[in-house]
Amino acid sequence: MTHYIVVGAGQAGQSIVTTLRGQGFEGQITLIGEESAIPYQRPPLSKAYLLGDMELDRLYLRPTQYYVDENIDLRISALVTGIDAAAKTITLETGGNVETLHYDALALTTGSAARRLPAAIGGDLDGVYTMRSLADADAVAPEFVAGKSVLIVGGGYIGLEAAAVAAKKGLKVTLVEMSDRILQRVASRETSDYFRTLHESHGVIIREGVGLNRLTGETRVTGAELSDGSTLDVDFVIVGVGIVPGTALAEAAGIAVDNGIKTDLFARTSDPSIYAAGDCASYPQNGVQVRLESVGNAIDQGAIVAKNMLGQNVEYTPKPWFWSDQYDVKLQIAGLSIGHDQVVVRDGAGMRSHWYYKDGKLIAIDAMGDTRGYMVAKRLIESGKTADTMVVADPNADLKALLKV
C-alpha cells in the first residue's frame, strides 16, 4: 500500500493530510508531531488563548476522532531523527522506542522555532519566555498578574500582541525595538504610527531605536540594561525577535536549503520524493527563494503538496494574507508591501486602511477595522488589478465599483 509520511503536525501538515483524504487518497498516511498536543492553531496563542478567551479544545484543528475516522496514523510526542533518502525511510523515536518507517513520498512541514536570547546576556534566566508553542503559552500564562512589570523584546506582531494582552490584564508593559520603529520589517511607517499610538493609549511604553544589552538576576530575571544606558526592573520578559526555519532534518539528509528548505514551483525539494511546506519552506519568486510565515501560506502550500503527491503537478501560486488582533482592533493584511513606493490612506469612522502601490499598481493592504476595504483590495490584488487612488482615499466612495473596472 502506498505510504505518505508528513513530518510536522502543524497547520501545513494538517492541510496536507486533510487534502489527501479530500482528494480521495486511500493509502496509508502517517502524520508525525514532536509536541504532545494534537495539531492546533498557533495564532490564538498570543491573543485569545493567552487572554483566557479561548479554551484548549477550540485550538485544535480537528478533534482526535477525526484522525481515527479518516484512518490517519497520528504520532504525537514523536521525533524523527533521520531521513535516508536513498532507502526512502525515516527513523522515528517515540517514548524511547526506535523504528524505521518506509515512505513512497515524504513531506517536511517542520515549521520554525522562536529565536532565543543568548545565555551570555541572560537569555537562560528563569522568567524569560518566547511565544511560539502551546507549551510556551501555558508556561507564561501564570505570569500575567495585574501590577507586574513585563519587558517585551521585539516590536513585531508577536511582541505587540503579547503587549496588548499584558496591558489588558493590567500589567506594566515596556516594549523595546532596536529598529527605528515597530513593524519596520513588515509594514509602512503609517501602520507603525497607527499601532504605536494604539498601544500608548493603553499605557504601553514603547522605546524604539533601543536594544537590550543584557538581562540581570541571579537565577531569575529581575532587571534589564538597555542600549541607551537605562535600566529597568522587570518581573518577567517575553522575547519576540523572529523565528528560525526548521531545516536541520533536511540538511542532515542532504536536501538543499536556501532561506528554508528549498522547493521548486511544485513544492518539491531537491529530492523528487520529498516535499516541503509552511514556515520551513522557501519557493522561487523573481529569481530568489521566498519564505512566508503565515497560516494562509501553510494551508495553501500544504494543499499543493498533497495534490502533487497525487501526481497532479500543480504550481504553487501564493496569495499572501495575514491578520493580527490587538485590543479591539483587527488588522487584516493582503499581499506583500515589499518595495512599495506609494501609500494611500483611507480613513473613516472607526476604520483605517493603508493601500500600498508600486509603479502605480496595487500590491498590498493593511486594514484596521476596514473589512470592506480589505475584501475589495484582496480580490483586486489576487486578480492582478489595481485601484484608483482617488477612490481609495475617499472613505465615502463605493469600493465595490473598483471590482467592475
N, C-alpha and C positions, 0 to 999 in steps of 0.2 A: 504493500500500500504506500502511495506517495506520502511523504512526511515533510511538512513545512515547520520550521522552528523559528520562533521570534524571541530574540534576547532583549529584554527590556519591556516591563509591563506598565508603561505609562500611556499617555494619550495616543502616541503614534503606534505603539504595539497593539493597543486595543483597536485602533482603526483598522489595522491590517487583519486581525483575526475576524473582526465583525464583517469586514468587506469580503473576505474569503468565503465565509459561510453564506453571506448575502448573494454572492456570485454563483453559488451552487457547488462549491468545492466540497467533496465528501470524504477526502482523505484525512490523514492524521495531522492534527495541529497541536503543537506544544508552545505555550506562552510562559516565559520564564522571567521572574522578577526577584531582585535582591531583597526588597523590603518585605516586611511581614504582613503588610496590608494587601488586599486585592486591589486591582487597578483603580485609581482615584484621580479626581481633578486637583491640579495644583493651584490655579489662580485664586480660589477662595481662601487658601491657607492664610494669606497675609491680609485678608479682608473679612468676609463674613464669618469664616470659621474661627479666626482669632478673636473676633468680637463676641463670639458666642451666639451669632445669629443663624448658624448652620450646624446641624447635627452631623455626626460622623457618617451615618448611613446615607446622607444626601451627597456626600463627597464621592461615593463610589460610582464609577462609570456604568457598571452593570452589577446587579445582585449576584451573589455566589451561585445561585441556582442557574443563572444564565449559562455559565461555563459547563455545568452538568448537562443541561438541556441541549446545548449546541455541540456536545462532545469535544470540548476544548480542554486539553490537559494543562491546567493552570498550576504551575510550580511557583510558590512564593517562598521567601527565605532561602532562595537557591542562588548559587553563584556559579557562573560559567568561568572556568579558569583557563580555558584554552580552546582554540579552533585549529583543527587540522584540515586545511582547505583541500589538500590533495586527496585525503581519505573521505572528505565530506562528513566529518564528525566533530562534535564538541565534547568537552569534558565538563561534567556538572557535579558540583558538590552541594549536598543537601543534608544538613544535620550530621555532618561527619561522614556521610556515605558518598562515595565517588562512583559515578557511572559514565559511560560513553554512549552518546546518542548519535545516530546517523540521520542526516538530512538530505533531502533532494534539493531544497532551496532554503537559504537562511536569511533572515532579516535582522539587522542590528538596529535597535531603537534604544540605544544605551544612554540617551539623554545627556545630562550635564550635571556638574557639581558646582556648588557655590564656592566662589573664591574666598579663602580664609586669610586672616591677617597672619603674618609671620610670628612665630613664637618669640623671636628676638624683640618684638615690640609689644609683647603681651597678649598675642592672639590666642595663647593656650590657657589663659586665666579662666577660672570659673566665672560665670556671668557674662561671657562673650558668646553671642549666638549668631547663626546665619538663619535665613528663612528660605528654605528650598523644599523640604520634605515634610510629610506629616509628622515624623518624629521631631523635626525642628520646631514646628508649630506647637506641638504638645510640650516640648521642653521649655519654651519661652513663655507659654501662656500664664503660668503662676506668677511671673514677674510683673504682670500688668496690674498693679495695685495703685489706686489713686494716691497721688502725693510723691510717688517715687520719681527719681530722675533717670532718664534714659538718654544715652548718646546714640544717634544713628549715623553711621559712617557710610556715605554714598547717597547722592541725590537723584538716583534713577527711580523707576516706578516701584520697585520693591521697597526701597528706603522710604519713599513718600507714602506708600500705602501703610507701612508699619507706623510711620509718624502719625498718620490720620487716626489709626486705631488707638495708639497711645494717647493722643490728645483727647479723643472722645471718651476714653476711660479715666481722664483726669490726671494723667501723668505730666511731669515737666519734661518737655521734649526739646532737645537741641540736635539739629542735623548739620553735619559738616560735609561740604562738597569741595574737593580740591580744584575742580574746574572753575571757570569764571561764572558759571551759572548751573542751576539744577537742570536736568534733562538735556544737557548740551549735546550729547551724542545722538539723541533720538528725536528732538523736536526743535521748533523755531524759538527765537527769543520771545516772541509773542506768547507762545504756550508756556514757556518758562516763567514769564512775568505773571501770567494768569495764576499758575499754581503756587508761585511764591506768595502772592497776595492772599490766596485762599488759605494757605497754611498759617501765615502770620495772623490772619483774622481769627484763627483758632488757638492762638497763643504759642505756636511752634516758633522757636528761634532758628532761623536758617542762616548759616555762615558760609558764604560762597568764597571760592579762592582760598580756602583754608583746609589744610590737610591734617592728618593725625601723625604726630611724631611717635608717641608711644602711649600705651595704657599702663597705669600704675596699680600696685596692690601686691600683697604677698602671695596668696593663693587664689584670691578672688579680686576681680577688678573693683577699684574704689575711686579711680580718677583717670583723667586723660590730659596729656600735654599736647597742645596743638602747634601747628607750624608757625603761627603768628606769635608764639611765646606765651599765650594764655593757658590757663589750666581750668579744668572742670572737675567737680565732684560728681560722680555718677554711681548709680546703683546697679545698672547693667548696660550692656552695649549690644546693638544689633548691627551687623555688618552686611551691607548690600552693595558690593563693589564688583558685581558681574559674575559670570559663570564660566566654567571651563568645559568644553565638549568632551563627552566620554569616548575617547578614541583609543584608550590603552589596549583593549582587547583586539581591536582591528589591527593596530600597529604591530602587536606581537605576532599576529598571523600573517604579516607581510602585505596587508591591504593598504593601498595608497591613502595618504592623509594630506589634506590641503584645506586649512580653515575648517577642520572637522573631517569626518570620513568622506573622502572624495567620491561623488557619484556622477553619472552622466545624466542626460536628459530623461532617462527611463528609470532613474533611481538605482541603477546598478553600480556596484563598486568595481574596482579593478579586477575582481574575481567575478565572472559572469553568473555564478550560482549564489552570490551574496549581494544583498540589497541593504540600503540604509535609509532611515527616515527620521525626522524630528530634529531636536536640538543638536544631535551629534553629527548630522549630515550636512554636507555642502553640495550645491548643484551649480552647473555652469550658467553664467549670465554675463553677456557682453565681455567675454574673454577672461572672466575671473570667477573663482568659486565663492558663491554667496551662501551664507547660512542665516536662516531666520529663526529667531527664538520666540515662537508663538504657538498657541493652541491651534489656530487655524492652519498653520503650516504643517503641524504634526498630523492633524486629521487628513488634510488633503494629500500630503505626500505619502502617508500611510496607505491611503486608498489606492494610490498609483502603484505602490509596491505590490499590493495584493493582486491587482489586475495584471501586472506584468509577470508575477509569479505564475499566473494562469496563462501566460503566453499572449496577452492582448497587445503588447508593445505600444503602450500609451505614453506620450510625453508628459512630463510634469510642467504645467504652466501655473506658476504661483499667483495667487490673488491675495496679497497680504492684508490681513485685518487683525486688529488688536483692541484691547479695552483695558480700562483701569477704573476702579471705584475709589474715590477719596471723599470722605464726608458724605454729603448728599449729591455730589457731582459724579456723573457717569461720563468718563472720557471714552469716546469711540474713535478709532483710527482706521483709515483705509488707505492703501497704497504705501509707498515709501517716499519720504520727503527728501532723501539724499540728493544733493546737487540743485535744489530749488533756487530760483533767482527772483521769485516774487511771492509775497504772502498777501492774500486778500482777506480782510477781517469781516465777518458777518456778525453783527452784534445786535441782539434784540432783547425783549423782555424774558428774563430767565434763561437765556441761552446765548452761546457764543461759539463760533467756529472759525478755524483758520484754514484757508484753502491754499494749497501750495501749487505753484506753477513753475515750469521750466521751459524756456523758449516758447512761451505762450500756451503751453499745453498743461492741463490739469494733471497732477501726478499723485496728490495725496490730500487728505483732510484730517485735521484734529477737530473733533466736535465735542463741545462741553454742553450737554443738555440740549443739543440741536439734533435730535433724532431724524427729523425730516431731511435736514441738510446732509447728514451722514448717509442716509439711504440713497439720496439722489446722487451725491458725489461718488459713492461706491459703485453704483451702476455705470456712471459715466467713465470712471477710471477703468473698470473692467472691460468696457466696450471700446476703449481707446478714444473716447470722445473728450471734448473739453467743455468749458462753461464760460459764458460771457462774464467778465469780471464786474461789469456794471450791475448785472442782475444779481450776482452773488453778494455784492456789497450792500444791496438793498434788503433789509430784513422783512420788508412787506411784499417782496416780489414772490411770484408763484414759481417756485423752483422746479416744479414738475414740468413746466413748459420747456425747461432745458433738455428734458429727455426726448422731446419731439423734434429737436433740431437734427 
